[in-house]
Amino acid sequence: MKLLMTLCGAALLMCGATYAQTFGDRITVRFATPVIVGDTTMPAGDCEIQVMHSNSDAIVLVVRSQAGPYTSVLANHLFETGDKSGRASVVLGRNGNTYRLDRVLLPDNTGYQLQSAN
């Protein structure tokens, strides 16, 4: 009986961990120039953006460069009614020669606005 209870407890724990943080969309982008994401500068080249949701309704974007650097930033969900191309895209903000990741747009016209302290 103890073994059955232990197995049920372990199964519940694993299910809870699965629902606590679900992995969402993955987007691969190629930056032509270095881009600041949060407090980290991503070098020019390929990066992967992974959208992670948690049970506390927090949205975290994990950005990994193939060159090595990575960072996590908080984001807000948004709905864009503009581009209907059916492709994912990113929107960069520009200040002089500095580019900063501002939004990630998904093919279904939803997306994520980064929470940045600029």
KEMILO-92903 format. One record per atom (N, C-alpha, C): residue number from 1; chain; atom name; y, z, x. Coordinates in steps of 0.2 Angstrom, whole numbers, plus 5000, padded with zeros to 4 digits. Layout:
{NUM,'A','CA',{Y,Z,X}};
...
//
This chain:
{1,'A','N',{4994,5000,5004}};
{1,'A','CA',{5000,5000,5000}};
{1,'A','C',{5006,5000,5004}};
{2,'A','N',{5006,5004,5010}};
{2,'A','CA',{5012,5004,5014}};
{2,'A','C',{5013,4997,5017}};
{3,'A','N',{5008,4994,5019}};
{3,'A','CA',{5008,4987,5022}};
{3,'A','C',{5012,4982,5017}};
{4,'A','N',{5010,4983,5011}};
{4,'A','CA',{5012,4978,5006}};
{4,'A','C',{5020,4980,5005}};
{5,'A','N',{5022,4986,5005}};
{5,'A','CA',{5029,4988,5004}};
{5,'A','C',{5033,4986,5010}};
{6,'A','N',{5030,4986,5016}};
{6,'A','CA',{5033,4984,5022}};
{6,'A','C',{5034,4976,5022}};
{7,'A','N',{5029,4973,5020}};
{7,'A','CA',{5030,4965,5019}};
{7,'A','C',{5035,4963,5014}};
{8,'A','N',{5035,4967,5008}};
{8,'A','CA',{5040,4965,5003}};
{8,'A','C',{5047,4967,5006}};
{9,'A','N',{5048,4972,5009}};
{9,'A','CA',{5055,4974,5012}};
{9,'A','C',{5057,4969,5017}};
{10,'A','N',{5052,4967,5021}};
{10,'A','CA',{5054,4962,5026}};
{10,'A','C',{5056,4955,5023}};
{11,'A','N',{5052,4953,5018}};
{11,'A','CA',{5054,4947,5014}};
{11,'A','C',{5061,4948,5011}};
{12,'A','N',{5063,4954,5008}};
{12,'A','CA',{5069,4955,5005}};
{12,'A','C',{5075,4954,5010}};
{13,'A','N',{5073,4957,5016}};
{13,'A','CA',{5078,4957,5021}};
{13,'A','C',{5080,4950,5024}};
{14,'A','N',{5074,4946,5025}};
{14,'A','CA',{5075,4939,5027}};
{14,'A','C',{5079,4935,5022}};
{15,'A','N',{5078,4936,5015}};
{15,'A','CA',{5081,4933,5010}};
{15,'A','C',{5088,4935,5010}};
{16,'A','N',{5090,4941,5011}};
{16,'A','CA',{5097,4943,5011}};
{16,'A','C',{5100,4941,5017}};
{17,'A','N',{5097,4940,5022}};
{17,'A','CA',{5101,4937,5028}};
{17,'A','C',{5102,4930,5027}};
{18,'A','N',{5097,4927,5024}};
{18,'A','CA',{5099,4919,5022}};
{18,'A','C',{5104,4918,5018}};
{19,'A','N',{5105,4922,5013}};
{19,'A','CA',{5111,4922,5008}};
{19,'A','C',{5117,4924,5011}};
{20,'A','N',{5117,4929,5016}};
{20,'A','CA',{5123,4932,5019}};
{20,'A','C',{5127,4927,5022}};
{21,'A','N',{5124,4922,5025}};
{21,'A','CA',{5127,4917,5029}};
{21,'A','C',{5124,4910,5028}};
{22,'A','N',{5126,4906,5025}};
{22,'A','CA',{5123,4899,5024}};
{22,'A','C',{5127,4894,5028}};
{23,'A','N',{5123,4889,5031}};
{23,'A','CA',{5126,4884,5035}};
{23,'A','C',{5128,4878,5030}};
{24,'A','N',{5134,4876,5031}};
{24,'A','CA',{5136,4870,5027}};
{24,'A','C',{5136,4864,5031}};
{25,'A','N',{5141,4860,5030}};
{25,'A','CA',{5142,4854,5033}};
{25,'A','C',{5143,4854,5040}};
{26,'A','N',{5141,4849,5043}};
{26,'A','CA',{5142,4847,5051}};
{26,'A','C',{5146,4841,5051}};
{27,'A','N',{5151,4841,5055}};
{27,'A','CA',{5155,4835,5056}};
{27,'A','C',{5156,4834,5064}};
{28,'A','N',{5155,4827,5066}};
{28,'A','CA',{5156,4826,5073}};
{28,'A','C',{5162,4822,5073}};
{29,'A','N',{5167,4824,5078}};
{29,'A','CA',{5173,4820,5079}};
{29,'A','C',{5174,4819,5086}};
{30,'A','N',{5178,4814,5087}};
{30,'A','CA',{5180,4812,5094}};
{30,'A','C',{5187,4812,5095}};
{31,'A','N',{5189,4817,5099}};
{31,'A','CA',{5197,4818,5100}};
{31,'A','C',{5199,4814,5106}};
{32,'A','N',{5204,4810,5105}};
{32,'A','CA',{5206,4805,5111}};
{32,'A','C',{5211,4809,5116}};
{33,'A','N',{5213,4815,5114}};
{33,'A','CA',{5217,4819,5118}};
{33,'A','C',{5215,4827,5117}};
{34,'A','N',{5217,4831,5121}};
{34,'A','CA',{5215,4838,5120}};
{34,'A','C',{5218,4841,5114}};
{35,'A','N',{5214,4845,5110}};
{35,'A','CA',{5217,4847,5104}};
{35,'A','C',{5216,4855,5104}};
{36,'A','N',{5221,4858,5101}};
{36,'A','CA',{5220,4866,5101}};
{36,'A','C',{5217,4868,5094}};
{37,'A','N',{5212,4872,5094}};
{37,'A','CA',{5209,4874,5088}};
{37,'A','C',{5209,4882,5089}};
{38,'A','N',{5213,4885,5085}};
{38,'A','CA',{5214,4892,5085}};
{38,'A','C',{5218,4894,5092}};
{39,'A','N',{5215,4897,5096}};
{39,'A','CA',{5218,4899,5103}};
{39,'A','C',{5214,4895,5108}};
{40,'A','N',{5210,4890,5107}};
{40,'A','CA',{5206,4887,5112}};
{40,'A','C',{5208,4880,5112}};
{41,'A','N',{5208,4877,5118}};
{41,'A','CA',{5210,4870,5119}};
{41,'A','C',{5203,4866,5120}};
{42,'A','N',{5202,4862,5115}};
{42,'A','CA',{5196,4857,5116}};
{42,'A','C',{5198,4851,5120}};
{43,'A','N',{5194,4850,5125}};
{43,'A','CA',{5196,4844,5129}};
{43,'A','C',{5194,4837,5125}};
{44,'A','N',{5197,4832,5127}};
{44,'A','CA',{5196,4825,5124}};
{44,'A','C',{5189,4824,5124}};
{45,'A','N',{5186,4821,5119}};
{45,'A','CA',{5179,4819,5119}};
{45,'A','C',{5176,4821,5112}};
{46,'A','N',{5169,4821,5112}};
{46,'A','CA',{5166,4823,5106}};
{46,'A','C',{5166,4831,5105}};
{47,'A','N',{5167,4832,5098}};
{47,'A','CA',{5166,4839,5096}};
{47,'A','C',{5162,4839,5089}};
{48,'A','N',{5159,4845,5088}};
{48,'A','CA',{5155,4846,5082}};
{48,'A','C',{5159,4852,5078}};
{49,'A','N',{5160,4851,5072}};
{49,'A','CA',{5163,4856,5068}};
{49,'A','C',{5158,4858,5062}};
{50,'A','N',{5156,4864,5062}};
{50,'A','CA',{5151,4866,5058}};
{50,'A','C',{5155,4871,5053}};
{51,'A','N',{5154,4870,5046}};
{51,'A','CA',{5157,4874,5041}};
{51,'A','C',{5152,4880,5039}};
{52,'A','N',{5154,4886,5040}};
{52,'A','CA',{5149,4892,5038}};
{52,'A','C',{5152,4896,5033}};
{53,'A','N',{5148,4897,5028}};
{53,'A','CA',{5151,4902,5022}};
{53,'A','C',{5147,4908,5023}};
{54,'A','N',{5150,4913,5020}};
{54,'A','CA',{5147,4920,5020}};
{54,'A','C',{5147,4923,5013}};
{55,'A','N',{5144,4928,5012}};
{55,'A','CA',{5144,4931,5005}};
{55,'A','C',{5150,4934,5003}};
{56,'A','N',{5155,4935,5008}};
{56,'A','CA',{5161,4938,5007}};
{56,'A','C',{5167,4933,5005}};
{57,'A','N',{5164,4926,5004}};
{57,'A','CA',{5169,4921,5002}};
{57,'A','C',{5173,4919,5008}};
{58,'A','N',{5172,4921,5014}};
{58,'A','CA',{5175,4919,5020}};
{58,'A','C',{5172,4912,5022}};
{59,'A','N',{5177,4908,5024}};
{59,'A','CA',{5175,4901,5027}};
{59,'A','C',{5176,4901,5035}};
{60,'A','N',{5172,4900,5039}};
{60,'A','CA',{5173,4900,5046}};
{60,'A','C',{5171,4893,5048}};
{61,'A','N',{5175,4890,5052}};
{61,'A','CA',{5174,4883,5055}};
{61,'A','C',{5172,4885,5063}};
{62,'A','N',{5166,4883,5065}};
{62,'A','CA',{5164,4884,5072}};
{62,'A','C',{5165,4877,5075}};
{63,'A','N',{5169,4876,5080}};
{63,'A','CA',{5171,4870,5083}};
{63,'A','C',{5168,4870,5090}};
{64,'A','N',{5163,4866,5092}};
{64,'A','CA',{5160,4865,5099}};
{64,'A','C',{5161,4859,5102}};
{65,'A','N',{5164,4859,5108}};
{65,'A','CA',{5165,4853,5112}};
{65,'A','C',{5159,4852,5116}};
{66,'A','N',{5157,4845,5117}};
{66,'A','CA',{5151,4844,5121}};
{66,'A','C',{5153,4845,5128}};
{67,'A','N',{5159,4846,5130}};
{67,'A','CA',{5161,4848,5137}};
{67,'A','C',{5160,4855,5138}};
{68,'A','N',{5159,4859,5133}};
{68,'A','CA',{5158,4867,5134}};
{68,'A','C',{5161,4871,5130}};
{69,'A','N',{5168,4871,5129}};
{69,'A','CA',{5172,4876,5125}};
{69,'A','C',{5170,4876,5118}};
{70,'A','N',{5170,4882,5115}};
{70,'A','CA',{5169,4882,5108}};
{70,'A','C',{5173,4888,5105}};
{71,'A','N',{5174,4888,5098}};
{71,'A','CA',{5178,4893,5095}};
{71,'A','C',{5176,4893,5088}};
{72,'A','N',{5178,4899,5085}};
{72,'A','CA',{5177,4900,5077}};
{72,'A','C',{5184,4901,5075}};
{73,'A','N',{5186,4898,5069}};
{73,'A','CA',{5192,4900,5066}};
{73,'A','C',{5191,4900,5058}};
{74,'A','N',{5195,4904,5055}};
{74,'A','CA',{5195,4905,5048}};
{74,'A','C',{5198,4899,5044}};
{75,'A','N',{5196,4898,5038}};
{75,'A','CA',{5199,4892,5035}};
{75,'A','C',{5199,4894,5027}};
{76,'A','N',{5203,4890,5024}};
{76,'A','CA',{5204,4890,5016}};
{76,'A','C',{5201,4884,5014}};
{77,'A','N',{5197,4884,5008}};
{77,'A','CA',{5195,4878,5005}};
{77,'A','C',{5201,4875,5001}};
{78,'A','N',{5201,4868,5001}};
{78,'A','CA',{5206,4864,4998}};
{78,'A','C',{5203,4858,4995}};
{79,'A','N',{5207,4855,4990}};
{79,'A','CA',{5205,4849,4987}};
{79,'A','C',{5210,4844,4988}};
{80,'A','N',{5208,4838,4991}};
{80,'A','CA',{5213,4833,4992}};
{80,'A','C',{5212,4827,4988}};
{81,'A','N',{5217,4824,4985}};
{81,'A','CA',{5216,4819,4980}};
{81,'A','C',{5218,4812,4983}};
{82,'A','N',{5219,4812,4990}};
{82,'A','CA',{5221,4806,4993}};
{82,'A','C',{5216,4801,4994}};
{83,'A','N',{5214,4801,5001}};
{83,'A','CA',{5209,4796,5003}};
{83,'A','C',{5203,4796,5000}};
{84,'A','N',{5201,4790,4997}};
{84,'A','CA',{5194,4790,4994}};
{84,'A','C',{5190,4785,4998}};
{85,'A','N',{5190,4785,5004}};
{85,'A','CA',{5186,4781,5009}};
{85,'A','C',{5179,4783,5009}};
{86,'A','N',{5177,4789,5007}};
{86,'A','CA',{5170,4792,5007}};
{86,'A','C',{5168,4794,5014}};
{87,'A','N',{5173,4795,5019}};
{87,'A','CA',{5172,4797,5025}};
{87,'A','C',{5175,4804,5027}};
{88,'A','N',{5172,4808,5031}};
{88,'A','CA',{5175,4814,5033}};
{88,'A','C',{5180,4813,5038}};
{89,'A','N',{5185,4817,5039}};
{89,'A','CA',{5191,4816,5044}};
{89,'A','C',{5194,4822,5045}};
{90,'A','N',{5198,4822,5050}};
{90,'A','CA',{5202,4828,5052}};
{90,'A','C',{5209,4826,5052}};
{91,'A','N',{5214,4831,5051}};
{91,'A','CA',{5221,4830,5051}};
{91,'A','C',{5223,4835,5057}};
{92,'A','N',{5227,4832,5061}};
{92,'A','CA',{5230,4836,5067}};
{92,'A','C',{5237,4837,5066}};
{93,'A','N',{5240,4842,5068}};
{93,'A','CA',{5247,4844,5068}};
{93,'A','C',{5250,4842,5075}};
{94,'A','N',{5256,4840,5075}};
{94,'A','CA',{5258,4838,5082}};
{94,'A','C',{5265,4842,5083}};
{95,'A','N',{5266,4845,5089}};
{95,'A','CA',{5272,4848,5091}};
{95,'A','C',{5273,4846,5098}};
{96,'A','N',{5277,4841,5099}};
{96,'A','CA',{5279,4838,5106}};
{96,'A','C',{5272,4834,5108}};
{97,'A','N',{5270,4835,5113}};
{97,'A','CA',{5263,4832,5116}};
{97,'A','C',{5257,4837,5114}};
{98,'A','N',{5258,4842,5110}};
{98,'A','CA',{5253,4846,5109}};
{98,'A','C',{5250,4845,5102}};
{99,'A','N',{5243,4844,5101}};
{99,'A','CA',{5240,4843,5095}};
{99,'A','C',{5236,4849,5093}};
{100,'A','N',{5236,4850,5087}};
{100,'A','CA',{5232,4856,5084}};
{100,'A','C',{5228,4854,5078}};
{101,'A','N',{5222,4856,5077}};
{101,'A','CA',{5218,4855,5072}};
{101,'A','C',{5221,4858,5066}};
{102,'A','N',{5222,4855,5060}};
{102,'A','CA',{5225,4858,5054}};
{102,'A','C',{5221,4858,5048}};
{103,'A','N',{5217,4852,5047}};
{103,'A','CA',{5213,4852,5041}};
{103,'A','C',{5207,4848,5043}};
{104,'A','N',{5201,4849,5039}};
{104,'A','CA',{5195,4845,5040}};
{104,'A','C',{5194,4843,5033}};
{105,'A','N',{5194,4836,5032}};
{105,'A','CA',{5193,4833,5025}};
{105,'A','C',{5186,4830,5025}};
{106,'A','N',{5182,4832,5019}};
{106,'A','CA',{5175,4829,5018}};
{106,'A','C',{5175,4823,5014}};
{107,'A','N',{5170,4820,5014}};
{107,'A','CA',{5169,4814,5010}};
{107,'A','C',{5170,4814,5002}};
{108,'A','N',{5169,4820,5000}};
{108,'A','CA',{5170,4822,4992}};
{108,'A','C',{5177,4824,4991}};
{109,'A','N',{5182,4823,4995}};
{109,'A','CA',{5189,4825,4994}};
{109,'A','C',{5190,4832,4994}};
{110,'A','N',{5185,4836,4996}};
{110,'A','CA',{5186,4843,4997}};
{110,'A','C',{5188,4844,5005}};
{111,'A','N',{5190,4850,5007}};
{111,'A','CA',{5191,4851,5014}};
{111,'A','C',{5192,4858,5015}};
{112,'A','N',{5195,4859,5021}};
{112,'A','CA',{5197,4866,5024}};
{112,'A','C',{5203,4865,5027}};
{113,'A','N',{5208,4870,5026}};
{113,'A','CA',{5214,4871,5029}};
{113,'A','C',{5213,4877,5034}};
{114,'A','N',{5214,4876,5040}};
{114,'A','CA',{5214,4881,5045}};
{114,'A','C',{5219,4887,5044}};
{115,'A','N',{5217,4893,5045}};
{115,'A','CA',{5222,4898,5044}};
{115,'A','C',{5224,4899,5052}};
{116,'A','N',{5230,4897,5053}};
{116,'A','CA',{5232,4898,5060}};
{116,'A','C',{5239,4902,5060}};
{117,'A','N',{5240,4905,5066}};
{117,'A','CA',{5246,4909,5067}};
{117,'A','C',{5251,4905,5070}};
{118,'A','N',{5250,4899,5072}};
{118,'A','CA',{5255,4895,5075}};
{118,'A','C',{5260,4899,5079}};
//
